[in-house]
Amino acid sequence: MEEEEKLVRRFMPGIIRQYRDQANLSQQELADGVGVSKGFISALEKGRRVLDLYMLVQIASALGVRPGVLIDALAQKAEKI
């Protein structure tokens, strides 16, 4: 597994959950906003799925943030390890 994928699997689940909670969205509501299944969002939040750039942009949009906000949050967490 590539280092980038390891970082995404380790930190992005919590980041997505944090911003979903801040947006006051359920997994189903986020899934509806992105056009994916609730199971897909659940798998992302459990680290079983890894975001590609397209999905990162879609999720950020549904959460009402710029994609860079999610990437910055990931970078901040990765710097601490």
C-alpha angles and dihedrals in degrees: 000000000000120000092243091054091049091053092048092048091048101045112016095071091063093042093053090047092048094052092041089054091047089052088050092234129145119224088256093052092050090047091051091049092052097039097241135109125275086241090060091054090046091052090050091051091049093048094244092117128045123216121240119207094262093053091045089057092047094049093046090052092050089049092050096242135109114260087241090065090062092044091048090051089051092049092050092053093045091052090061095061 
